[in-house]
C-alpha cells in the first residue's frame, strides 16, 4: 500500500465526515496531492496550507514579538473547522532557522499554543506528523547526515508492520502502567530519578484508533514507535548526559548535560553545539526549567542521530518545559527534548531497559 493510502486509511481512518487540513512545503507537493486524492476518494473535504522557506523566514523577520504572541486568526479558524491535520511542514533548507531570534521563537510558541491548544484537544482533532517530509539534501548537508543512509532509514522506519509495532508498544506500555518511580542510568555518569504516579502513558504506534481517542491521545507521527509520559514536575533528581545528537533549528546539538533538583534544572551544561539552545532556554517562557517528558522508543528500524530519536529502539528521551499536551502542568513557551543511547531504565526497581535493550 502506498504511503498516502496508509496515512488516510490506516493511520487516520479518514472518512466522509472529515475536514482535512494538509500543511506542506513545495518539496512535498506530490505526496500532499496523493494524500488529498485518497481523502477525496473517502468523501472527505481537504484544504492545502502551503508554506515556503521565504514565507517562513519573512514571518519571523518582519513580525514583532507582540504580534507573534497573538494567536493567528487563520490558524484558529483552521483549528475550529478541521477534524484532521496532517503536517508535511518542514522547510526545505533548515539553515534559515539559524537566523531566527530566540526571543521571537519564545513569543511564537505562546501564539501557536493559543491558536491550537487546548482547542485541538477539545475538538478531538486527529493529527499526524510525517517525518519523511523532512528528508531533503540541504537538511542532510546542514546536519551532517549521509543523505542516502538517512533516506533509506526513514523509509524503513515508516514502512514497518504497524500491527506488530503496536503489539510491542502495548507490551512495553503495560509493563509501565502502574509504575510510580523511574530511574535512568547510563553513559556520562547519567543517574536520574523521578516519579510518574497517577500520570497517563501515551503511545505512538502510527494509528489513531478508537482506543487512542477514548484515551484523549489524538496525535501521532511517522515513523512511529514510542511511549511517553509527563513526570511529576517537582520530582526529578540527578543528572543526565545526552549523547544521541539532536537536530535543532538548523544545527546538530550534542553533549548537552542537565542536572535536576526538586524537578528543576539547576545546571545546564553544553558546548559550542548547544549555544543557540542555551540562548533559547534563557529567553524562553513558561515552566522552561521543569522536567516535562519521559520517552522510550521501540521502533526497531528507527535510528538515533537523525530526526526520529524518540522512536529509536531502546533510546531514552527527556524533555523540559511545557507539557500540557501530554497531561502535565508545565505552562508552554519553551520545550526541548534530547536523547541518550545505551541507557538502563528501571520502574519501581524492575528492569525495563538494560544498556539500550528493552527487556520486558
N, C-alpha and C positions, 0 to 999 in steps of 0.2 A: 504494500500500500504506500502511496506517495506521502510525503511529509504533510502536505496540505490536507489530504483526506484524513490522515491520522489526527491532526490538530482539531479539525472540525468535528469528526465523528467519534473519535475515541477520547481525546483529552478533554474536550469541552462539551461534547454532545449537543451541538448547536442545532436548533430546530426552528420551525416557522414562527415561534413566539419571540425569538431573539432579535435584538438590535445590536449589531456588532460594530465596534469601533476598531479599525486597524490603524495602528500608529507605525509609521515606516519612514525610512530614508530611501533615496532613489536606488541605491545599490541592492535593495531588497524588493524592488517593484515586482519582479517576476513572481517571487514567492507570494507576495501580497495578492497579486492577481489570481493566482491559483487558489489561495485560501478563500478569496471573495467568491470565486466561481463555485467552490464547494458549498459555501454558505447559501448562495442563491439556489443551488440545487435542492437544499433543505428548506427553502422558503423563507430564510432569514433576511432581514434588511441590513445593509452594510454601508458604512461611510469610511473613506480613507482619510487619515490625517497625516499629511506629508510634512516632514522636516528636511532641512538641508544643513550642511556644515556651516554655510554662511549665515543662514537664518538663525541657527543655534548660537553662534558666536556674537551675532548682532544683538540678540536678545539680552545677553549679559553685558555687552559693551555699552549699550545705549540706555537701558532702563536703570533707574536709581534703585537704591536699596529699599526705599519706601514703596516704590512701585512693585518690586519683586515680592515684597511681603504680602501684598494684596492677592487673594485668590483670583486666578484668571476666570473671567466670566465665561470664556469659551470652554475651559476645562470643566468648570462646574456644570455648564449646560450639557456637555457630553456625558458627564457622570450621571446627571439626572435622567438622561434618556437611554443610556446604554444598559444592556443586560450582560454583555460580554466585552472585554477589552483584550486585544492581542497586541503585544509590543514587539515589533521588529525595529526597534528605535534606538540605535546607537550610531554616532557619527561615523562616517567613512574613515576619516583620519583623526585619531584621538589627540594628536598634537595640539589641536585647537583648545583642548581642555586645559592645557598648561597655562593659558593666558587669562583664565577666569579668576577674578579676585575672590579670595576666600570669604570676605565679608558678604559679597553678593551671593555666594553659594549658600551661606547660612540664611540669608534673607529669603532666597528662593525656596529653601527647604520648608520654611514656615508657610509660604504662599501655596506651594504644592500640597502640603498637608491639609491646608484649609479648603482647597478645591476638591480634594479626592477623599480624604478621611475625616470623619467617620462615615461619610455618605456612601462610599463603596461598600462598607460593612452593612449599613442599614438597608441598602438596596440589594444586597447579596450578589454583587456583580462578580461573575466568574472571570478571572484574569490569568493570562498566560504570557510569560516572557520567553522568547525563543532565542537561545544563545547562538545558534548558527547565524543569526543576523549580524553578529559582531565580527565574524570571520572575514577580515579584509587584509590585503597585503600591507597597506600603510599601518594598520594596527599591529600586525606582526613585526614590522620594522621598528615601530615606536617602542614596543615592549621587549624586543629581542627574541621573539618566538621564531621557530622554524615553521614557515607558513604551511608547507605540505604536511608536516607531522601534526600540527595543530588542527588543520582542517580534517585530516583523517580521524584524529581522536574525537573531535566534535561529532563527526558523522556516526562513529561507532557508539559513542555515549548516548546519542539521541535515538539510535535505532535499536536499542536493547529491547528484549521481550518485557513489556511493561507489566504483564501479569506475574511473571516470575520476580521482577523487581519489586512489585507491590508486596508479594509474599515475604520477601526478605525484609522489607521495611516494616511490615506488621510484626514479624518476629522480634526485630530489634526494638520497636516501639513498645510492644507488650512486655518486654523484659525491663523496661524503664518506667512503665506507667505508674507504679506505686512507690517509686524511689523518693527519698527525702533529701539525701545528701549525695553530691557528686564530687569526686576527687580526680584531678588530672595531673599526671606526672609525665616527664619526658625530657627531651633534649634541652640544652641551655638552662639547666637547673630549674626546669619548669616544675612547679609544685603549687597547684591552685585548687582551692575547695570552695564550694558554695552550696546553697540549698535550693531545692526546686519544689518542695512540698506544696501541694494544692494547685500547682500550675498545670496547664494543659500542654501535652505534646502535639506538635503539628508534623504531619508527614507529607513530603513531596514525593509522589510516585508517578507523576506525569498525567494523572487522571483526576479531574474534579468530578467526583461521583456524588451520589445521594448521601453517603456517609460523611463525606467532607462538608457538604452543605449543612447537614444537621449539626456538624461539629464547628460550624462557622469558620471553615477553612476554605476560602474561596480562591486562593492564589496558588499557582504552581509555575514550574519552569521546565524548560527542556534545554539541556539534559536534566533529568530529574534524579532523585535518589538521596534524600536526607531526612533526618528527624531533628526538630528544632523546639526549643522551649525558652521561655523568659525566666531566668533565675530570679529568686527573691533579691530585690535590688540592693539590700543592705547586708548581704551575707558573704560576698566574695572576699577571700583572704589568700594572700600569697602572690606568686609571680608566674607569668607565662612568657616564653620566648617563642616568637613565631618564626618559622623557617621555610614556608612554602613558596613565598614570592607572590605578592598580590597586586595585580594591575589596578591602578587608581589614577584617574584624571590625567591620562597620558603618560604616566610614569609607573615603573615597577617598584613597589615597596617591598623591602626585605630586611629582616633583622630587627623588627620592632619588638620591644620588651615592655610589658606593663606590669606594675605592681599594684595590688589592691589591698585596701584596709577598710573594713566595715562597708564593703561593696563599692568603694570609690577608688578611682585611680589616684595613687599618691606619687607615682613615679612613671614618667613617660620617656623612655629612652629609645633613641634611634641612631641613625647615621645619615650620610648625605642623601640616601634614597627616601628618607622619611621627613625631610624638611618641610615640604609642601603640606603633608598630612599634619604635622605639628602645628603649622600656622592655621590650618582649617580647624583643628581642635581648639586652639586658643581663641579663635574668633567665633567658634560655634556657639549655638544657644541651646536651650533645653537642658535636660539632665545628661549633659555630654560626658561627664566623668563617672557615671554609674554603669556597672555591668548591665548589659541589655539582652544578650543572646548566648545560648549554647547550642551547638550544632554538630551532628555526626553524619558523615557521608557514607553511602553504601552502594553507589553505582560502580560496578567492577570495571567498566570501560572508561570512566572519567579519570583524568589525571590532574594532579596539582601543578601549580606554576603557570596556569593559563587563566581562564576566566570562570572555571567551574570548581574552584577549590572546595566549596561547601558540599559538593555532591561526590567528590572522590572517595573511593572505598577506604574506610578506616581513618580518614582525615578528620581532625577536630578543629572547630572554629569557635572563636569567642568574639562577641560584639560588645561595643559600648555605645551608649546614647539611647535615643528614642526607640521604644519597643512596644508601643501601644498596639501595633499591627499584629503582634503575637501574644497579646493578653497581658502585657506588662504595664507598669505605671510611669515609666520614664517619658517625660514630655519630649516632643520632636524638636528638631533644629540641627542636630548633629547625630550621625550614625556611621560607624565604621566597624567592619569585622575583618579579622585576619585568621590565618590557619597555621596549625602545627602538624607536621608529619612525623610519624613514629612515636606518638604519644600512647600512654596507657590510661584507661578510664575505669574507675570503679564507682558503682552505685550502691550505697549503703554497704560498702565493703565487698560487694560481688564484682568479679572481673567482667567487664563489658568489652573492652579493647585491651589487647596486650601488644605493645610496641607496634601499633598501627594495624593489627589484625583483629577483626571482630570475632569474638569467641563465644557469643551466645547463639 
